């Protein structure tokens, strides 16, 4: 299963903050504008304000929490309603499609909300997850047949987790 463009965009958006390295691609409003432009969501040279940056970070972390909920049995449902209400969309018969009501950076962030709806429509939304390793939380698209993937990478986070569990069972020091 290949990932839809919308699902991959959502992964890229959530992964703008690397928890493990503590690197945030949205360190300043200009970084946000540049990222949105690079991903075709905003016109080149889009200028973001501090409030836009706050909205983007809140949206990113809300999406991360929602993706984490996709793999938990008692799924936690983050409250994204207030964030999404601040990014209004309208229906256009050209397509038909959802289009942002506003332009600029706010409209570009609304396009991220459109990606959520598109991902839900194509079936990839429930497959968007974040790594269960609390030090990682990297977003990924679970392409496994039975939707059971829990780590971003078996070689890295999966191996570390299994090694820790093995050592704990054996009483070995980490």
C-alpha positions, 0 to 999 in steps of 0.5 A: 500500500502506497501512502496517499499524498495527503497522508504523507503531507500529514506525516511531514507536518507532524514530523516538523518537530523531532522530539528525540533531537529537540529540533523544531522546523517551526522555530519562527514565523518565517520558518512556518511560511517557508515550510508551507511554501515548500510543500505547495500549501502557500504562495512563495514568500508567505508571511506568517505571524506569531499567532499563525505559528501558535496555531500551526504548533497546536495543530501539529501536536493535536494531530500527533495526539490523534495519530497516537490514538489510532494505535491505542485500544482505548483511543484518546480523542484530542479536541481538535475542534477549536483548532479546526474551527479557526481554519474554516473551509467551504465546499467548492463544486470545482472538484468538488473539493473543500477549499480554505475560506481565507488566503495566506498562511491561515488558508495554508493551514486550512489545507492541512485540515483538508488533508485530514479529510482527504486522508479519512476519505481514502482510508489512510487516516486510521493508518497514520500513527506515531511511534510508541517510543516516548522519546521518539513520537515520529509520525508514520503511515502504517502500511502493514497488512494487519495495521499492527505497526507500533514503531517508526522503525523496527531497526531503531525504536522497535529494537531498543524497546525489545532490548529493554524489555529483554534486559528487564526480564533477565534482570540485566542493567540497561 
